[in-house]
Amino acid sequence: MLHADHTPLTLRAGALELILRPELGGAIAGLAWVGEGRRVPLLRETRADTDSVLDMACFPLVPFVNRIRGGRFSFHGREVTLKPNMAGDISPLHGQGWLGAWTVESCNERRAELRFDHAAGEWPWAYEARQVFGLDENGLTLSLECRNTSNDAMPCGLGQHPYFPCEAETRIDTEVLTAFEIDEHVLPTGEVPATGRYDLKNRAVCGQGLDHGFGGWGGTVLLTDPAWPAPLRLSSEQAHFFQLYSPETGGIFVAEPVTHANAALNEPEERWKELGLQVLEPGEAMRMTVRLELVR
């Protein structure tokens, strides 16, 4: 077993290069295609000197995704209160894994496994999270698992938060059924059909002024850009919800496969299953696998 330090891990397979920062939220610092005398970032480029996980190319969301309204929810009669964990946002978001250091369990040229242990505290359950990164000539397979190591049942959800570079010609094509409208705090106010500005079928994705969740996701996104060596396909069989962040300023967008809806923990427990939340009994685990590959 290796222990967490501040040395980035680099994996290579064919023309693909993956850089990991275990000590910085178990994050991906870069995924690029290197060939024909050029280097093409497939996820956004990251400065080597940054120490902020928000500057990374992708980070894990565990054991919940997106926001908790007011930082409060109840489960099995227990009231849980969480403080905000990101400057400028009144809501706690994305769990604890993205803000902690991960231990390197194993690493070779094409595969790395990282582990994060959370002791019960403000989030009153202990859990163990693992990420396995597998790089091949065509893309990256990324598995995220969370195991409840406490003595009580624990609500859980998983996601990944990849940032992509974009220009005016960058396009997204995916199937979603509904969109969650939001207030000024990026919290859902209602669910509407994914039509008009919420239609994600073969459209420009850069500078769209969106920061929304979507339901009824088909599990596959096709991303295209003439600057890339090939289109990119992002997919996950376990994620039935999708988040898209596309700031009006352009330059980047975030396409998040997630297992539950934003602020799902604030809904009555009887709705949790339809909103994608799982309840893990002691010792039980859930896993989400994401595949990002070049479509040749």
Secondary structure, DSSP 4 states (H G I P E B T S, - for coil): -----SPPEEEEETTEEEEEETTTTTEEEEEEEEETTEEEESS----TT---GGGSSB-EEBS--SB-GGGEEEETTEEEE----STT-SS-BSBSGGGS--EEEEE-SSEEEEEEEE-SSSS-S-EEEEEEEEEETTEEEEEEEEEE-SSS-EEE--EE--EEE--TT-EEEE--SEEEEE-TTS-EEEEEES-GGG--SSEE-TT--EEEEEES--SEEEEE-TTSSS-EEEE-SS--EEEEEE-TT-SEEEEEEESS-TTGGGS-GGGTTTTT-EEEPTT-EEEEEEEEEE--
